[in-house]
Amino acid sequence: MVAGLVGVERARSRSPVVDTLFGVVRRERPVAVGILAASLAFRLFALLVPLGYVLVAGLGFAGVSDGPAQGGGDRLGELVVDSIAAAARTSDRGRWLALAFGGLTTLLAGAGVVEVLRWIHVLAWRVSPYRRRPNPRLVLGLVGGIVIMVAMSVVAEQARARVGGLAPELTVILAIAAVQFGVLGVLWLALSYALPRPAAVPWTALVPGALLFAGGSQGFNLALTLYFAPRAARASTVYGTLGVALTLLVSLFLLARLAVAAAELNATLWERRHPEEHPA
């Protein structure tokens, strides 16, 4: 045990990467990573469900089919949309109610997500908490960013379906991944800039967390396609909509864990570069 600790300390002194990773892990205990990630995952779930109703109802008014997507329903996103469409596929009155109540619920749930993200950054940066109402522009920006990512995913699937052959499809996949990485990185950077942090921290210090979140999200999408979507398809066969909801919650927890790690990474790197401002 002692030899292992000595080895870890030696690795920290020799490698800045190991030292940074050790600092991030050490910060997890006071930040209560599991509780924050679970809370964020639940708030995201509460946001995605009414937002899905709004999008499905809006597409219905626009004359776009909200039936099951092509491909056999083997993707988690398609299963979620199919479940929502089945509930919203009633009448024009039902669609109007979905738009009205779904829009209001989306804004309330978005405010809840912003509040959890605020506490994540307060604890990660170890700044004094403050109470104020969520910024409406920040809530709208969060919802708008999610809509942008959903739209990009839909366009990406359509582009992949139109190409033929392994090489063209691989080229499209890599190009889409690069665009999604850049857009998601910018969106997370803007969101992190609007959340609490010490006054001396510039926006450039938030770039590592944005890169981690954007890159991790691409890996998360791969896991979603290869692991969570097939499990959701099997769960929907056995348990119906409840199985899809449970699988979606687990995947959102992993995404929320990535969001917490991004904030911790920024704070850890800043403290390593400015130790005089953060005495031990």
PyRosetta script that sets phi, psi and omega in degrees:
from pyrosetta import init, pose_from_sequence

init()
pose = pose_from_sequence("MVAGLVGVERARSRSPVVDTLFGVVRRERPVAVGILAASLAFRLFALLVPLGYVLVAGLGFAGVSDGPAQGGGDRLGELVVDSIAAAARTSDRGRWLALAFGGLTTLLAGAGVVEVLRWIHVLAWRVSPYRRRPNPRLVLGLVGGIVIMVAMSVVAEQARARVGGLAPELTVILAIAAVQFGVLGVLWLALSYALPRPAAVPWTALVPGALLFAGGSQGFNLALTLYFAPRAARASTVYGTLGVALTLLVSLFLLARLAVAAAELNATLWERRHPEEHPA")
pose.set_psi(1, -47.5)
pose.set_omega(1, 179.2)
pose.set_phi(2, -64.6)
pose.set_psi(2, -40.9)
pose.set_omega(2, 179.4)
pose.set_phi(3, -62.6)
pose.set_psi(3, -37.8)
pose.set_omega(3, 177.7)
pose.set_phi(4, -64.4)
pose.set_psi(4, -41.5)
pose.set_omega(4, 178.7)
pose.set_phi(5, -65.5)
pose.set_psi(5, -39.4)
pose.set_omega(5, 177.9)
pose.set_phi(6, -63.2)
pose.set_psi(6, -40.9)
pose.set_omega(6, 177.6)
pose.set_phi(7, -63.3)
pose.set_psi(7, -39.5)
pose.set_omega(7, 178.0)
pose.set_phi(8, -63.6)
pose.set_psi(8, -43.8)
pose.set_omega(8, 179.6)
pose.set_phi(9, -63.3)
pose.set_psi(9, -38.6)
pose.set_omega(9, 177.2)
pose.set_phi(10, -65.4)
pose.set_psi(10, -42.1)
pose.set_omega(10, 178.6)
pose.set_phi(11, -63.6)
pose.set_psi(11, -37.0)
pose.set_omega(11, 177.7)
pose.set_phi(12, -64.0)
pose.set_psi(12, -40.3)
pose.set_omega(12, -178.6)
pose.set_phi(13, -71.3)
pose.set_psi(13, -24.4)
pose.set_omega(13, -177.4)
pose.set_phi(14, -93.6)
pose.set_psi(14, -28.3)
pose.set_omega(14, -173.2)
pose.set_phi(15, -125.8)
pose.set_psi(15, 118.6)
pose.set_omega(15, 175.1)
pose.set_phi(16, -62.1)
pose.set_psi(16, -30.4)
pose.set_omega(16, 179.8)
pose.set_phi(17, -66.1)
pose.set_psi(17, -45.7)
pose.set_omega(17, 179.0)
pose.set_phi(18, -64.5)
pose.set_psi(18, -39.6)
pose.set_omega(18, 179.2)
pose.set_phi(19, -63.6)
pose.set_psi(19, -40.0)
pose.set_omega(19, 178.3)
pose.set_phi(20, -66.1)
pose.set_psi(20, -44.7)
pose.set_omega(20, 178.4)
pose.set_phi(21, -62.0)
pose.set_psi(21, -39.7)
pose.set_omega(21, 178.2)
pose.set_phi(22, -64.5)
pose.set_psi(22, -39.7)
pose.set_omega(22, 178.0)
pose.set_phi(23, -64.9)
pose.set_psi(23, -39.1)
pose.set_omega(23, 178.8)
pose.set_phi(24, -64.8)
pose.set_psi(24, -44.6)
pose.set_omega(24, 179.9)
pose.set_phi(25, -64.1)
pose.set_psi(25, -39.4)
pose.set_omega(25, -179.3)
pose.set_phi(26, -65.5)
pose.set_psi(26, -29.7)
pose.set_omega(26, -179.8)
pose.set_phi(27, -76.3)
pose.set_psi(27, -15.1)
pose.set_omega(27, -173.5)
pose.set_phi(28, -65.9)
pose.set_psi(28, -32.5)
pose.set_omega(28, -175.6)
pose.set_phi(29, -65.3)
pose.set_psi(29, -51.5)
pose.set_omega(29, 178.2)
pose.set_phi(30, -70.7)
pose.set_psi(30, -22.9)
pose.set_omega(30, -178.8)
pose.set_phi(31, -80.4)
pose.set_psi(31, -14.4)
pose.set_omega(31, 179.6)
pose.set_phi(32, 56.8)
pose.set_psi(32, 63.2)
pose.set_omega(32, -172.8)
pose.set_phi(33, -58.1)
pose.set_psi(33, -48.3)
pose.set_omega(33, -176.2)
pose.set_phi(34, -60.7)
pose.set_psi(34, -42.8)
pose.set_omega(34, -178.9)
pose.set_phi(35, -66.6)
pose.set_psi(35, -44.6)
pose.set_omega(35, -179.4)
pose.set_phi(36, -65.8)
pose.set_psi(36, -42.6)
pose.set_omega(36, 179.9)
pose.set_phi(37, -64.6)
pose.set_psi(37, -41.2)
pose.set_omega(37, 178.4)
pose.set_phi(38, -64.6)
pose.set_psi(38, -41.6)
pose.set_omega(38, 178.7)
pose.set_phi(39, -64.2)
pose.set_psi(39, -42.4)
pose.set_omega(39, 179.2)
pose.set_phi(40, -66.0)
pose.set_psi(40, -39.9)
pose.set_omega(40, 179.4)
pose.set_phi(41, -62.1)
pose.set_psi(41, -42.9)
pose.set_omega(41, 179.2)
pose.set_phi(42, -64.8)
pose.set_psi(42, -41.5)
pose.set_omega(42, 178.9)
pose.set_phi(43, -66.3)
pose.set_psi(43, -37.9)
pose.set_omega(43, 176.8)
pose.set_phi(44, -64.8)
pose.set_psi(44, -39.7)
pose.set_omega(44, 176.7)
pose.set_phi(45, -62.1)
pose.set_psi(45, -44.1)
pose.set_omega(45, 178.2)
pose.set_phi(46, -65.3)
pose.set_psi(46, -22.3)
pose.set_omega(46, 176.6)
pose.set_phi(47, -84.1)
pose.set_psi(47, -41.8)
pose.set_omega(47, -174.2)
pose.set_phi(48, -69.0)
pose.set_psi(48, -34.1)
pose.set_omega(48, -177.7)
pose.set_phi(49, -64.6)
pose.set_psi(49, -54.8)
pose.set_omega(49, 178.1)
pose.set_phi(50, -66.8)
pose.set_psi(50, -32.7)
pose.set_omega(50, 176.7)
pose.set_phi(51, -63.3)
pose.set_psi(51, -38.1)
pose.set_omega(51, 175.9)
pose.set_phi(52, -62.9)
pose.set_psi(52, -40.5)
pose.set_omega(52, 176.7)
pose.set_phi(53, -61.6)
pose.set_psi(53, -41.9)
pose.set_omega(53, -179.8)
pose.set_phi(54, -63.9)
pose.set_psi(54, -44.3)
pose.set_omega(54, -178.7)
pose.set_phi(55, -66.9)
pose.set_psi(55, -43.5)
pose.set_omega(55, -179.5)
pose.set_phi(56, -65.3)
pose.set_psi(56, -44.0)
pose.set_omega(56, 178.8)
pose.set_phi(57, -65.2)
pose.set_psi(57, -39.3)
pose.set_omega(57, 178.0)
pose.set_phi(58, -64.6)
pose.set_psi(58, -40.4)
pose.set_omega(58, 176.9)
pose.set_phi(59, -65.0)
pose.set_psi(59, -34.2)
pose.set_omega(59, 177.5)
pose.set_phi(60, -64.1)
pose.set_psi(60, -41.8)
pose.set_omega(60, 176.8)
pose.set_phi(61, -67.0)
pose.set_psi(61, -30.4)
pose.set_omega(61, -179.2)
pose.set_phi(62, -80.3)
pose.set_psi(62, -3.3)
pose.set_omega(62, 178.0)
pose.set_phi(63, 86.8)
pose.set_psi(63, 12.7)
pose.set_omega(63, 178.6)
pose.set_phi(64, -91.3)
pose.set_psi(64, 135.7)
pose.set_omega(64, -179.0)
pose.set_phi(65, -65.2)
pose.set_psi(65, 134.1)
pose.set_omega(65, 176.4)
pose.set_phi(66, -109.3)
pose.set_psi(66, 25.3)
pose.set_omega(66, 178.2)
pose.set_phi(67, -75.5)
pose.set_psi(67, -178.9)
pose.set_omega(67, -179.3)
pose.set_phi(68, -59.9)
pose.set_psi(68, 139.8)
pose.set_omega(68, -179.9)
pose.set_phi(69, -73.3)
pose.set_psi(69, 157.1)
pose.set_omega(69, 179.6)
pose.set_phi(70, -73.1)
pose.set_psi(70, 155.0)
pose.set_omega(70, 178.5)
pose.set_phi(71, 110.7)
pose.set_psi(71, 5.2)
pose.set_omega(71, 173.8)
pose.set_phi(72, 83.7)
pose.set_psi(72, 6.4)
pose.set_omega(72, 178.9)
pose.set_phi(73, 66.0)
pose.set_psi(73, 38.2)
pose.set_omega(73, -178.0)
pose.set_phi(74, -94.3)
pose.set_psi(74, 7.2)
pose.set_omega(74, 178.7)
pose.set_phi(75, -115.1)
pose.set_psi(75, 146.0)
pose.set_omega(75, -176.3)
pose.set_phi(76, -62.9)
pose.set_psi(76, -41.5)
pose.set_omega(76, 179.4)
pose.set_phi(77, -60.7)
pose.set_psi(77, -40.4)
pose.set_omega(77, 178.9)
pose.set_phi(78, -65.4)
pose.set_psi(78, -38.9)
pose.set_omega(78, 179.4)
pose.set_phi(79, -65.5)
pose.set_psi(79, -40.2)
pose.set_omega(79, 178.4)
pose.set_phi(80, -64.9)
pose.set_psi(80, -45.7)
pose.set_omega(80, -179.8)
pose.set_phi(81, -63.5)
pose.set_psi(81, -41.4)
pose.set_omega(81, 179.1)
pose.set_phi(82, -61.9)
pose.set_psi(82, -40.3)
pose.set_omega(82, 179.0)
pose.set_phi(83, -64.6)
pose.set_psi(83, -42.7)
pose.set_omega(83, 179.6)
pose.set_phi(84, -68.6)
pose.set_psi(84, -41.5)
pose.set_omega(84, -179.0)
pose.set_phi(85, -62.8)
pose.set_psi(85, -37.5)
pose.set_omega(85, 179.2)
pose.set_phi(86, -63.7)
pose.set_psi(86, -33.7)
pose.set_omega(86, 179.0)
pose.set_phi(87, -78.7)
pose.set_psi(87, -32.8)
pose.set_omega(87, -176.2)
pose.set_phi(88, -91.4)
pose.set_psi(88, -9.6)
pose.set_omega(88, -176.6)
pose.set_phi(89, -81.4)
pose.set_psi(89, 78.9)
pose.set_omega(89, 179.9)
pose.set_phi(90, -124.4)
pose.set_psi(90, -89.7)
pose.set_omega(90, -178.1)
pose.set_phi(91, -140.2)
pose.set_psi(91, 177.1)
pose.set_omega(91, 177.1)
pose.set_phi(92, -61.8)
pose.set_psi(92, -35.8)
pose.set_omega(92, 177.8)
pose.set_phi(93, -64.3)
pose.set_psi(93, -40.6)
pose.set_omega(93, 177.6)
pose.set_phi(94, -64.2)
pose.set_psi(94, -36.6)
pose.set_omega(94, 178.1)
pose.set_phi(95, -67.3)
pose.set_psi(95, -40.6)
pose.set_omega(95, 177.7)
pose.set_phi(96, -63.3)
pose.set_psi(96, -40.4)
pose.set_omega(96, 177.2)
pose.set_phi(97, -65.4)
pose.set_psi(97, -38.4)
pose.set_omega(97, 177.7)
pose.set_phi(98, -63.6)
pose.set_psi(98, -40.1)
pose.set_omega(98, 178.2)
pose.set_phi(99, -66.1)
pose.set_psi(99, -44.6)
pose.set_omega(99, -175.8)
pose.set_phi(100, -68.3)
pose.set_psi(100, -59.1)
pose.set_omega(100, -177.8)
pose.set_phi(101, -69.7)
pose.set_psi(101, -35.8)
pose.set_omega(101, 177.9)
pose.set_phi(102, -65.4)
pose.set_psi(102, -39.5)
pose.set_omega(102, 178.5)
pose.set_phi(103, -64.4)
pose.set_psi(103, -45.0)
pose.set_omega(103, 178.8)
pose.set_phi(104, -64.1)
pose.set_psi(104, -44.4)
pose.set_omega(104, 179.6)
pose.set_phi(105, -65.4)
pose.set_psi(105, -35.0)
pose.set_omega(105, 177.5)
pose.set_phi(106, -61.6)
pose.set_psi(106, -44.0)
pose.set_omega(106, 179.5)
pose.set_phi(107, -66.1)
pose.set_psi(107, -41.3)
pose.set_omega(107, 178.4)
pose.set_phi(108, -65.1)
pose.set_psi(108, -43.2)
pose.set_omega(108, 178.8)
pose.set_phi(109, -67.2)
pose.set_psi(109, -36.1)
pose.set_omega(109, 176.5)
pose.set_phi(110, -62.4)
pose.set_psi(110, -39.1)
pose.set_omega(110, 175.8)
pose.set_phi(111, -62.9)
pose.set_psi(111, -37.4)
pose.set_omega(111, 177.0)
pose.set_phi(112, -65.3)
pose.set_psi(112, -39.4)
pose.set_omega(112, 177.9)
pose.set_phi(113, -63.8)
pose.set_psi(113, -44.1)
pose.set_omega(113, 179.0)
pose.set_phi(114, -61.2)
pose.set_psi(114, -38.8)
pose.set_omega(114, -179.9)
pose.set_phi(115, -64.5)
pose.set_psi(115, -42.4)
pose.set_omega(115, 178.2)
pose.set_phi(116, -66.4)
pose.set_psi(116, -41.9)
pose.set_omega(116, 177.2)
pose.set_phi(117, -61.7)
pose.set_psi(117, -35.5)
pose.set_omega(117, 177.8)
pose.set_phi(118, -62.3)
pose.set_psi(118, -45.2)
pose.set_omega(118, 179.6)
pose.set_phi(119, -68.1)
pose.set_psi(119, -33.8)
pose.set_omega(119, 176.3)
pose.set_phi(120, -60.0)
pose.set_psi(120, -44.1)
pose.set_omega(120, -179.2)
pose.set_phi(121, -75.8)
pose.set_psi(121, -32.5)
pose.set_omega(121, 175.6)
pose.set_phi(122, -60.8)
pose.set_psi(122, -46.0)
pose.set_omega(122, -178.5)
pose.set_phi(123, -74.4)
pose.set_psi(123, -36.0)
pose.set_omega(123, 179.7)
pose.set_phi(124, -67.2)
pose.set_psi(124, -41.7)
pose.set_omega(124, -178.9)
pose.set_phi(125, -87.7)
pose.set_psi(125, -9.5)
pose.set_omega(125, 179.5)
pose.set_phi(126, 57.7)
pose.set_psi(126, 48.0)
pose.set_omega(126, 176.7)
pose.set_phi(127, -104.6)
pose.set_psi(127, 163.6)
pose.set_omega(127, -178.9)
pose.set_phi(128, -69.9)
pose.set_psi(128, 130.5)
pose.set_omega(128, 178.4)
pose.set_phi(129, -71.6)
pose.set_psi(129, 153.4)
pose.set_omega(129, 177.0)
pose.set_phi(130, -141.2)
pose.set_psi(130, 151.2)
pose.set_omega(130, -178.0)
pose.set_phi(131, -106.7)
pose.set_psi(131, 124.8)
pose.set_omega(131, 172.1)
pose.set_phi(132, -160.4)
pose.set_psi(132, 161.2)
pose.set_omega(132, -179.3)
pose.set_phi(133, -69.9)
pose.set_psi(133, 145.2)
pose.set_omega(133, 178.3)
pose.set_phi(134, -57.8)
pose.set_psi(134, 139.1)
pose.set_omega(134, 178.4)
pose.set_phi(135, -66.6)
pose.set_psi(135, 120.6)
pose.set_omega(135, -178.8)
pose.set_phi(136, -58.5)
pose.set_psi(136, -36.6)
pose.set_omega(136, 179.0)
pose.set_phi(137, -65.9)
pose.set_psi(137, -35.2)
pose.set_omega(137, 177.8)
pose.set_phi(138, -68.4)
pose.set_psi(138, -40.1)
pose.set_omega(138, 178.0)
pose.set_phi(139, -63.8)
pose.set_psi(139, -46.1)
pose.set_omega(139, 178.8)
pose.set_phi(140, -64.0)
pose.set_psi(140, -38.0)
pose.set_omega(140, 177.4)
pose.set_phi(141, -64.2)
pose.set_psi(141, -38.9)
pose.set_omega(141, 177.3)
pose.set_phi(142, -62.9)
pose.set_psi(142, -48.3)
pose.set_omega(142, 179.2)
pose.set_phi(143, -62.6)
pose.set_psi(143, -42.7)
pose.set_omega(143, 178.5)
pose.set_phi(144, -62.6)
pose.set_psi(144, -38.7)
pose.set_omega(144, 177.6)
pose.set_phi(145, -63.8)
pose.set_psi(145, -40.3)
pose.set_omega(145, 177.8)
pose.set_phi(146, -64.7)
pose.set_psi(146, -41.0)
pose.set_omega(146, 178.2)
pose.set_phi(147, -62.9)
pose.set_psi(147, -39.5)
pose.set_omega(147, 178.5)
pose.set_phi(148, -61.8)
pose.set_psi(148, -44.6)
pose.set_omega(148, -179.8)
pose.set_phi(149, -66.4)
pose.set_psi(149, -37.8)
pose.set_omega(149, 176.8)
pose.set_phi(150, -63.4)
pose.set_psi(150, -44.2)
pose.set_omega(150, 179.4)
pose.set_phi(151, -62.8)
pose.set_psi(151, -40.3)
pose.set_omega(151, 178.0)
pose.set_phi(152, -63.9)
pose.set_psi(152, -37.5)
pose.set_omega(152, 178.4)
pose.set_phi(153, -65.5)
pose.set_psi(153, -40.2)
pose.set_omega(153, 178.5)
pose.set_phi(154, -64.6)
pose.set_psi(154, -45.5)
pose.set_omega(154, 178.6)
pose.set_phi(155, -62.6)
pose.set_psi(155, -38.7)
pose.set_omega(155, 179.9)
pose.set_phi(156, -63.4)
pose.set_psi(156, -43.2)
pose.set_omega(156, 179.5)
pose.set_phi(157, -65.1)
pose.set_psi(157, -38.8)
pose.set_omega(157, 177.9)
pose.set_phi(158, -66.1)
pose.set_psi(158, -39.5)
pose.set_omega(158, 178.9)
pose.set_phi(159, -66.0)
pose.set_psi(159, -40.2)
pose.set_omega(159, 178.1)
pose.set_phi(160, -65.8)
pose.set_psi(160, -34.6)
pose.set_omega(160, -178.6)
pose.set_phi(161, -71.5)
pose.set_psi(161, -23.3)
pose.set_omega(161, -175.4)
pose.set_phi(162, -87.3)
pose.set_psi(162, -19.1)
pose.set_omega(162, -177.7)
pose.set_phi(163, -90.9)
pose.set_psi(163, 154.2)
pose.set_omega(163, 178.7)
pose.set_phi(164, -124.0)
pose.set_psi(164, 142.3)
pose.set_omega(164, -179.5)
pose.set_phi(165, 96.7)
pose.set_psi(165, 153.8)
pose.set_omega(165, -176.2)
pose.set_phi(166, -70.4)
pose.set_psi(166, -45.1)
pose.set_omega(166, -176.8)
pose.set_phi(167, -64.1)
pose.set_psi(167, -49.2)
pose.set_omega(167, 177.6)
pose.set_phi(168, -61.9)
pose.set_psi(168, -38.1)
pose.set_omega(168, 179.6)
pose.set_phi(169, -66.2)
pose.set_psi(169, -39.5)
pose.set_omega(169, 177.9)
pose.set_phi(170, -64.3)
pose.set_psi(170, -39.2)
pose.set_omega(170, 177.4)
pose.set_phi(171, -62.9)
pose.set_psi(171, -43.0)
pose.set_omega(171, 178.9)
pose.set_phi(172, -64.3)
pose.set_psi(172, -41.9)
pose.set_omega(172, -179.4)
pose.set_phi(173, -61.5)
pose.set_psi(173, -45.4)
pose.set_omega(173, -179.7)
pose.set_phi(174, -66.0)
pose.set_psi(174, -40.5)
pose.set_omega(174, 179.2)
pose.set_phi(175, -65.3)
pose.set_psi(175, -42.7)
pose.set_omega(175, 178.9)
pose.set_phi(176, -64.4)
pose.set_psi(176, -41.8)
pose.set_omega(176, 179.3)
pose.set_phi(177, -62.2)
pose.set_psi(177, -39.1)
pose.set_omega(177, 178.6)
pose.set_phi(178, -65.4)
pose.set_psi(178, -42.6)
pose.set_omega(178, 179.4)
pose.set_phi(179, -65.9)
pose.set_psi(179, -44.5)
pose.set_omega(179, 178.8)
pose.set_phi(180, -63.0)
pose.set_psi(180, -39.0)
pose.set_omega(180, 177.8)
pose.set_phi(181, -60.5)
pose.set_psi(181, -46.6)
pose.set_omega(181, -179.5)
pose.set_phi(182, -66.2)
pose.set_psi(182, -45.4)
pose.set_omega(182, -178.4)
pose.set_phi(183, -65.5)
pose.set_psi(183, -45.6)
pose.set_omega(183, -179.2)
pose.set_phi(184, -66.1)
pose.set_psi(184, -36.8)
pose.set_omega(184, 176.9)
pose.set_phi(185, -62.6)
pose.set_psi(185, -42.8)
pose.set_omega(185, 178.5)
pose.set_phi(186, -66.1)
pose.set_psi(186, -42.7)
pose.set_omega(186, 179.5)
pose.set_phi(187, -62.4)
pose.set_psi(187, -44.3)
pose.set_omega(187, -180.0)
pose.set_phi(188, -68.9)
pose.set_psi(188, -35.1)
pose.set_omega(188, 177.2)
pose.set_phi(189, -63.2)
pose.set_psi(189, -43.6)
pose.set_omega(189, 178.3)
pose.set_phi(190, -64.7)
pose.set_psi(190, -39.4)
pose.set_omega(190, 178.9)
pose.set_phi(191, -66.8)
pose.set_psi(191, -43.1)
pose.set_omega(191, 179.5)
pose.set_phi(192, -63.9)
pose.set_psi(192, -36.0)
pose.set_omega(192, 180.0)
pose.set_phi(193, -65.4)
pose.set_psi(193, -30.5)
pose.set_omega(193, -179.1)
pose.set_phi(194, -86.1)
pose.set_psi(194, -7.6)
pose.set_omega(194, -178.3)
pose.set_phi(195, -97.4)
pose.set_psi(195, 164.8)
pose.set_omega(195, -173.8)
pose.set_phi(196, -60.7)
pose.set_psi(196, 143.7)
pose.set_omega(196, 174.4)
pose.set_phi(197, -168.2)
pose.set_psi(197, 163.9)
pose.set_omega(197, 176.3)
pose.set_phi(198, -59.1)
pose.set_psi(198, 147.8)
pose.set_omega(198, -175.5)
pose.set_phi(199, -62.8)
pose.set_psi(199, -27.5)
pose.set_omega(199, -177.0)
pose.set_phi(200, -80.3)
pose.set_psi(200, -7.7)
pose.set_omega(200, -176.7)
pose.set_phi(201, -82.3)
pose.set_psi(201, 117.9)
pose.set_omega(201, 178.0)
pose.set_phi(202, -82.0)
pose.set_psi(202, 172.4)
pose.set_omega(202, -178.2)
pose.set_phi(203, -68.0)
pose.set_psi(203, -26.4)
pose.set_omega(203, -179.9)
pose.set_phi(204, -65.0)
pose.set_psi(204, -26.3)
pose.set_omega(204, 178.3)
pose.set_phi(205, -72.9)
pose.set_psi(205, -10.3)
pose.set_omega(205, -179.9)
pose.set_phi(206, -95.0)
pose.set_psi(206, -3.9)
pose.set_omega(206, -177.5)
pose.set_phi(207, -65.2)
pose.set_psi(207, -42.7)
pose.set_omega(207, 179.7)
pose.set_phi(208, -57.2)
pose.set_psi(208, -42.1)
pose.set_omega(208, 177.9)
pose.set_phi(209, -64.4)
pose.set_psi(209, -37.9)
pose.set_omega(209, 177.7)
pose.set_phi(210, -64.6)
pose.set_psi(210, -40.8)
pose.set_omega(210, 177.9)
pose.set_phi(211, -66.3)
pose.set_psi(211, -40.1)
pose.set_omega(211, 177.9)
pose.set_phi(212, -63.1)
pose.set_psi(212, -44.3)
pose.set_omega(212, -178.3)
pose.set_phi(213, -67.1)
pose.set_psi(213, -42.4)
pose.set_omega(213, -179.4)
pose.set_phi(214, -66.6)
pose.set_psi(214, -45.0)
pose.set_omega(214, 179.1)
pose.set_phi(215, -67.7)
pose.set_psi(215, -41.4)
pose.set_omega(215, 177.8)
pose.set_phi(216, -64.3)
pose.set_psi(216, -33.6)
pose.set_omega(216, 178.7)
pose.set_phi(217, -66.1)
pose.set_psi(217, -34.2)
pose.set_omega(217, 176.6)
pose.set_phi(218, -66.0)
pose.set_psi(218, -41.6)
pose.set_omega(218, 173.7)
pose.set_phi(219, -64.3)
pose.set_psi(219, -36.3)
pose.set_omega(219, 177.1)
pose.set_phi(220, -63.6)
pose.set_psi(220, -41.1)
pose.set_omega(220, 177.9)
pose.set_phi(221, -62.3)
pose.set_psi(221, -37.2)
pose.set_omega(221, 177.4)
pose.set_phi(222, -65.0)
pose.set_psi(222, -43.8)
pose.set_omega(222, 177.1)
pose.set_phi(223, -64.8)
pose.set_psi(223, -34.4)
pose.set_omega(223, 178.6)
pose.set_phi(224, -62.7)
pose.set_psi(224, -41.2)
pose.set_omega(224, -178.4)
pose.set_phi(225, -73.6)
pose.set_psi(225, -41.5)
pose.set_omega(225, -172.9)
pose.set_phi(226, -86.9)
pose.set_psi(226, -27.6)
pose.set_omega(226, -172.9)
pose.set_phi(227, -119.7)
pose.set_psi(227, -57.1)
pose.set_omega(227, -172.1)
pose.set_phi(228, -71.0)
pose.set_psi(228, -38.2)
pose.set_omega(228, -179.4)
pose.set_phi(229, -63.6)
pose.set_psi(229, -46.9)
pose.set_omega(229, 175.9)
pose.set_phi(230, -61.5)
pose.set_psi(230, -38.7)
pose.set_omega(230, 178.5)
pose.set_phi(231, -65.7)
pose.set_psi(231, -37.6)
pose.set_omega(231, 178.0)
pose.set_phi(232, -66.0)
pose.set_psi(232, -37.6)
pose.set_omega(232, 178.3)
pose.set_phi(233, -63.1)
pose.set_psi(233, -42.7)
pose.set_omega(233, 178.1)
pose.set_phi(234, -68.4)
pose.set_psi(234, -38.8)
pose.set_omega(234, 179.7)
pose.set_phi(235, -66.6)
pose.set_psi(235, -36.5)
pose.set_omega(235, 179.6)
pose.set_phi(236, -67.6)
pose.set_psi(236, -30.0)
pose.set_omega(236, 177.7)
pose.set_phi(237, -69.8)
pose.set_psi(237, -38.2)
pose.set_omega(237, -176.2)
pose.set_phi(238, -88.2)
pose.set_psi(238, -47.1)
pose.set_omega(238, -171.8)
pose.set_phi(239, -109.3)
pose.set_psi(239, -3.9)
pose.set_omega(239, 179.7)
pose.set_phi(240, 74.9)
pose.set_psi(240, -144.9)
pose.set_omega(240, -177.2)
pose.set_phi(241, -62.6)
pose.set_psi(241, -31.5)
pose.set_omega(241, 179.4)
pose.set_phi(242, -61.4)
pose.set_psi(242, -38.6)
pose.set_omega(242, 178.2)
pose.set_phi(243, -64.7)
pose.set_psi(243, -39.8)
pose.set_omega(243, 176.9)
pose.set_phi(244, -64.1)
pose.set_psi(244, -41.3)
pose.set_omega(244, -179.3)
pose.set_phi(245, -63.4)
pose.set_psi(245, -43.1)
pose.set_omega(245, -179.6)
pose.set_phi(246, -65.0)
pose.set_psi(246, -42.4)
pose.set_omega(246, 178.5)
pose.set_phi(247, -65.3)
pose.set_psi(247, -38.9)
pose.set_omega(247, 178.7)
pose.set_phi(248, -65.2)
pose.set_psi(248, -38.5)
pose.set_omega(248, 179.0)
pose.set_phi(249, -64.0)
pose.set_psi(249, -41.8)
pose.set_omega(249, 178.9)
pose.set_phi(250, -62.9)
pose.set_psi(250, -44.0)
pose.set_omega(250, 179.9)
pose.set_phi(251, -66.8)
pose.set_psi(251, -37.0)
pose.set_omega(251, 177.4)
pose.set_phi(252, -67.6)
pose.set_psi(252, -32.6)
pose.set_omega(252, 177.0)
pose.set_phi(253, -63.0)
pose.set_psi(253, -42.6)
pose.set_omega(253, 178.4)
pose.set_phi(254, -64.5)
pose.set_psi(254, -39.3)
pose.set_omega(254, 177.4)
pose.set_phi(255, -66.2)
pose.set_psi(255, -39.1)
pose.set_omega(255, 177.7)
pose.set_phi(256, -65.9)
pose.set_psi(256, -37.5)
pose.set_omega(256, 176.5)
pose.set_phi(257, -61.4)
pose.set_psi(257, -36.4)
pose.set_omega(257, 177.0)
pose.set_phi(258, -66.5)
pose.set_psi(258, -38.1)
pose.set_omega(258, 178.2)
pose.set_phi(259, -63.9)
pose.set_psi(259, -40.9)
pose.set_omega(259, 177.5)
pose.set_phi(260, -64.5)
pose.set_psi(260, -42.6)
pose.set_omega(260, 179.9)
pose.set_phi(261, -63.0)
pose.set_psi(261, -35.4)
pose.set_omega(261, 179.1)
pose.set_phi(262, -64.0)
pose.set_psi(262, -42.9)
pose.set_omega(262, 177.7)
pose.set_phi(263, -66.1)
pose.set_psi(263, -40.7)
pose.set_omega(263, 179.5)
pose.set_phi(264, -65.4)
pose.set_psi(264, -37.6)
pose.set_omega(264, 179.7)
pose.set_phi(265, -62.5)
pose.set_psi(265, -46.3)
pose.set_omega(265, 179.0)
pose.set_phi(266, -59.1)
pose.set_psi(266, -45.4)
pose.set_omega(266, -178.4)
pose.set_phi(267, -66.1)
pose.set_psi(267, -40.4)
pose.set_omega(267, -179.3)
pose.set_phi(268, -65.7)
pose.set_psi(268, -45.1)
pose.set_omega(268, 179.5)
pose.set_phi(269, -64.0)
pose.set_psi(269, -38.3)
pose.set_omega(269, 179.5)
pose.set_phi(270, -65.7)
pose.set_psi(270, -42.1)
pose.set_omega(270, 179.8)
pose.set_phi(271, -67.9)
pose.set_psi(271, -33.3)
pose.set_omega(271, 177.0)
pose.set_phi(272, -67.3)
pose.set_psi(272, -35.4)
pose.set_omega(272, -180.0)
pose.set_phi(273, -82.4)
pose.set_psi(273, -19.7)
pose.set_omega(273, -178.3)
pose.set_phi(274, -131.8)
pose.set_psi(274, 65.8)
pose.set_omega(274, -177.5)
pose.set_phi(275, -67.1)
pose.set_psi(275, -24.5)
pose.set_omega(275, -178.9)
pose.set_phi(276, -69.5)
pose.set_psi(276, -21.4)
pose.set_omega(276, 179.1)
pose.set_phi(277, -87.7)
pose.set_psi(277, -10.4)
pose.set_omega(277, -178.1)
pose.set_phi(278, -135.1)
pose.set_psi(278, 77.5)
pose.set_omega(278, -179.8)
pose.set_phi(279, -64.9)
pose.set_psi(279, 147.7)
pose.set_omega(279, -178.7)
pose.set_phi(280, -70.2)
pose.dump_pdb("model.pdb")
